[in-house]
Amino acid sequence: MDRDRYNRRSMNETFFSSIKRTLGAAVRARSWWLEFREMLLKATVYNLRRSVRYP
């Protein structure tokens, strides 16, 4: 198994888990575009919260 690829997957799983814990797991939008936009906004809010918490 390639260590670099596995490490990236582990980081992604951690990222998505923390987003689900802090911002909720459900996506409320019904169309594909609105779901994508909602997930993009969730990721942005998560990153902003981290940057404010850890300057």
C-alpha positions in Angstrom: 0.0 0.0 0.0 1.3 3.5 -0.9 1.8 5.4 2.4 1.3 8.9 0.8 -2.0 8.0 -0.7 -3.2 6.3 2.5 -2.2 9.4 4.5 -4.2 11.7 2.2 -7.2 9.5 2.6 -6.8 9.5 6.4 -6.6 13.3 6.4 -9.7 13.5 4.2 -11.7 11.2 6.5 -10.7 13.3 9.5 -11.7 16.5 7.8 -15.1 15.2 6.8 -15.7 13.7 10.2 -15.0 17.0 12.0 -17.2 18.9 9.6 -20.1 16.5 10.3 -19.5 16.8 14.0 -19.4 20.6 14.1 -21.8 21.7 11.3 -24.1 18.7 11.0 -24.2 15.7 8.7 -27.3 16.5 6.8 -27.4 18.3 3.5 -30.7 20.1 3.2 -30.6 21.2 -0.4 -32.5 19.2 -3.0 -30.8 19.9 -6.3 -27.2 18.9 -7.2 -26.0 22.4 -7.6 -27.4 23.6 -4.2 -26.0 20.5 -2.5 -22.6 21.3 -3.9 -22.9 24.9 -2.9 -23.9 23.9 0.7 -21.0 21.6 1.1 -18.6 24.3 -0.3 -20.0 26.7 2.3 -19.7 24.2 5.1 -16.0 23.6 4.2 -15.4 27.4 4.0 -17.0 28.0 7.4 -15.0 25.1 8.9 -11.8 26.6 7.6 -12.7 30.1 8.8 -13.5 28.7 12.3 -10.1 26.9 12.4 -8.2 30.0 11.3 -9.9 32.1 14.0 -9.4 29.6 16.7 -5.8 28.9 15.8 -4.2 32.2 14.6 
